[in-house]
Amino acid sequence: MHKDNKNKIAKHPDQANSIWKVTQVFLGFVHLYSANRSSLPGKEEEGVEARRLARRLRAGKGAPPGRERDREPGASLGCPKCHGFLYEPVSLLCGHTFCKKCLEREASPGGPAGCDLCPALPGARPARLRVNVVLSNLLAKWFPGQVKASRLRHEGNLLYQEKQLRAALQKYDEAVRLAPRDHLLYSNRSQINSTLKCCREALDDAEMACRLQPYWAKGHLRKGQALANLGKTEEALHEFLFCLALDSGNRTAKSDSQRENMDQDKNSSVREDQKMRECENLAKSTLVTECRKGSLDENRGASSEVESDLHISEKCRLLKRKHCSEGMPNTDPPSKIVKRDNADGKGSGAGNGILFEAVDPSELECSLCMRLFYEPVTTPCGHTFCLKCLERCLDHNPKCPLCKEELSECLAMRKHCKTVLLEELIAKYLPEELTERRKLYEEEMAELSNLNKNVPIFVCTMAYPTVPCPLHIFEPCYRLMIRRCMETGTKQFGMCIGDPVRGFADYGCILEIRNVEFFADGRSVVDSIGKRRFKVLRHGQRDGYNTADIEYIEDQPVQGEDYASLVVLHDSVYHQACMWFDSLKSTLKSRILNHFGPMPAKDADPQASPNGPAWCWWILAVLPLESRAQLPFLAMMSLKDRLNGIGRILAFMSRARSR
């Protein structure tokens, strides 16, 4: 049945494109030596077996899914591309960090590609790759041996590409002495030794890589290749299949496993023929011996014949049992992968070089606020700042605060991603300082969320409750103010007209942000609407924009006869307002409707809202009045006075139009 399986693989090379087809090779290898020679299972059964094998390898001993390495201490200092210790770390705009050489080697011919970890994020990789200054200095100080070993690794890779194998091997030998627990060094040195035909050394290095990172697919691939070079086909095939269980998309392991399986089929056929010939020769020799014994002792001929037949049968069974036991591979993971060495458990593969007893917090301080990094963000030029600090600087100038390099592409993204690795280092080695820093930040956010004290004030135009108020934001101070309103979740700020003496008027209106549209140069258009009126109790400033302590004001309700007369007055002034608006020219009416929307309907109860009827504020916003003439209406707490004032203005406007 194994020959049919071999022909099936040869005729259909695309079988290796899915994990159940890989399991077909694996199960064929197992059934090759089974006693009953049963047929291979169907595709559905193979899929179940493949998932069971992968699940046992990944979850049985705590291995992570896919190609991820064990998260041992310091493993976060490894490059996600090469899985080695970071060398010349470059932090992309998406927040992930890679070796500079890895990014340069995999750059697309048409331009820089996106991040491998978040390919959906456009523009994550800048056109020019700059080393993360803060992270590079930290690694050089904390891990000098690992940094030098990584440099030697990259130099060895260049020599290997230039076919200078001996020189590359010397670089790796020195790197291994500096970083004896870096699994990638052993894996790459194993490949160099395989190219040099030093098969035993290649196998030793591959086994060390597997011990350091038991669930790293590339380590088992290197081990399988070394075993194949040594002629250990069965063990090599087992390693290839184990590699595929960890990474089903590994094309090299797929092709090598198919090739080794075909070679194994040939070798098994030859060995089976040899075993059968041995059985036949043994039978012949035994018969001859028994015949000779029969001529010497005829009385025991019958019993000798029975014993000889039993002896032949037992020999054949023993040979067959031995053949099956030698050929049957162990379907469990290799013992050295499942059983972790206690000594190995103390270190880490790529990043564990120093036990951090005391880390100087000043090494992780923002150069703008001089405090511990909070939500660190790295610019394309390689400098790192707190997220809020960088945003405030970009409000004033789209350049790096340190090197003055243009950061237009960073500004255009609007959403700055935190540098993941620096956040992890701070959380791990400076937990107390980070807790204190977070507490300070939360206190600032709580203070900014207070809509009674230090309320942000936009000094611009007159705003009214229920009336839309679109704004064009371009000044740095108001960029900061709007951003804070969005971050705190209040989405509210005060609007007041200017005052030549006190800076802004004593009455205003709270605006609520409905939508913000940002532009690439930092400007924005804010769609807001009036909510509540307020009176200023204290004027102030914060970070360049005005603030105020305020109290909210409402209309004083009336009852009885006063309410009845208020309803009559309300209906009369509403009718007067409709007549005035209908008398306007069509072009002017169209402009008003586009900007403010249609006039609100008359309320059945004029005192339903504490701010009064919405149509009153709409007509005040539409009437051609100066801000100083509009302000008293905002401060009024009597709906009757407000209606009488609107009626007088409308009467004046109507008389002026008739003239």
C-alpha positions, 0 to 999 in steps of 0.5 A: 500500500505504501507504493500506491501512497508514493505514486499518489504523492508523486502525481499530486505535488499540491498535496502539501498545501494543507495540513491534512495532506501533510498528515497523509504523509505522516500516517503513511509513514506510520502505516508503512511498517504496520503488520496489517498493511491497512489502507490509509484513512480518508481525508476527513479522518486525516484532518481530524488527526492533523488537528489532534497532533497540532493541538497536542504539540501546541497545548500539551506542554503550553506551547503557543499557537503558530510560529510564536516562541515561548514567552520566557523572560526577556523574549520580548527583546527579540525581533519578530522577523528573525526571532533573534535579539534586536540589533539596531532596533527600528520602531515603526509607526504602528508601534512594533519594533524590528531589526533594521537589517530585517526591514531593509532585507524584506523591503519591497522593490516598489517601496516600503511595505507595511508591518508584518504584525499588522499588515492592515495598517497603511503607511506603518513603515516609513520611507527611511528607517531610523534606529530607535535612539532610546531603545538602542541605548538601553539595549547597549547598556543592559545587554552589551554581550547580546548586542555585540553577538547580534552585530556578529550575527548580521556580519556572518549573514553577509559573509554567508551570502558572499559564500565566505563560509569559513569567515561566517562560521568564525563570526558565529563561533564568536557570537555563540561565546558571547550569547550562549543562549541565543537559539538563532545563533545555533540555528544559523550556525547549523545551516553554515555547518550543513553547507560545509558538510559538517553534518555532526556539528550541524546536528549538535547546533540544531539540537541546541536550538531546539532545546532553547526554543522547543516549539520553534518550527525553524529549529526542527527544520534545521534538525531535520535537514541535519539528520537527512544529511547524516542519512537518518531518514526516519528521524529527519522525517519525524522532525519535518512533520513536527515542524509542519505541526507547528507551522503548516505553511512551511514550504521547505519542511513540506518539500523535504518531508515529501522527499524523505518519505519517498526515499524512505519508501524506497529504503523500506522496500529494499529492507523488506526484500532483504528480510524476506530473503533472510527468512527463506535462507534461514528456512532452507538452512534449517531444513538441511540441518534437520535432514542431516540430523534425521539420517543420524537419528531416525527414531526422532525424525518425526519430532525433529520435523515438527520442532524444525517447523516451529523453529522456522516459524518462530524465527520469521515472527521474531524477524518480522516483529523486530522489523516492525518495531524498528520501522514504527516511528514514535508519534509523540514529540521528541522527549527533549522537546516535551521535557524542559531542562531545569537549567534551560528554564532559568534563561531566555533565548533572545533577550535574557542577559541581565537580571534587572535589580535596579533600572534608572528611571531617568533612562526612560524619561520624556525629554519634553515633560522630564517625566517617565514615559507614559504611552511612549510614541517613537517618531520616524526619526527615531526619537521617543516622547510621551503621546500627549507631549508629542501631540502638543508639539505637533500642534505648533510645528510638524517637526521633531522637537529634538532633530527638527526633521519633518514629521508630516507623515506622522501628523497625517496619520492622526492616530499615533500608536504606542511603542509596544516594546518600551511600554512592556519594558516600563511595565516590567522593570519600573512598575511602581514608577509607572503606577505613580505616573498613571495616577498623575495622568488619571488625576489630570484627566479627572480635572479636565472632565470637570464641567464646572471648574476650569471649563475650557472656553473657546473665545469666538462667536455667539452660540445658543442652545439647540443651534448648530455651531460649526467651527474651523480649528487651526490655532495650536491652543484650540487643537489641544483643547478640542483633543482633550475634550474628545479624550476625556469623553465629555465632548463639551466646551464653553463658547463666549464672545470676546471682551476687551477688558476681561478677555471673554464675556461673563455669559456663554453657552456650552457646546457639545461636539457631534463630529470632528474631521481632521486634516493632514496638516493638523487642522480640523472642522468641528460640528457642534451644537449648543446645549446649556447656558452658563454664567462665568464666576472666575476667568482663568487660563490653562496651557494657552487656552481660556478656562472658567469656573461656571454656574448653569442658568435656566429660565424661571417658570411661571404659573397661573395667569402669568402662564396663560399670558405667556402662552398668548405672547409665545404664539404671537411672537412665533407667528411674527417670526414666521412672517418675517422669515417668509418675507426674506429673499429666496437666496437669503432663505436658502443660505440660512437653511443650509447653515442653521437648518429649518426653523423649529416648530412651536412648542405646545408648552413654552416652558417645557425646556429650561432654556426656553423654546428652541425656535427663539434661539434659532431666530436670534441666531438668524437675525442680523444683530451684533454680538453685544446686542445678542448677549443680553438674550443669553443672560435672560432668565425670564422667557417673557422678557426674551419674547418681548425683546424678540418681538420688538426686534422683529417689528423694527426689522419689518418697518425697516423693510417696508421703508 
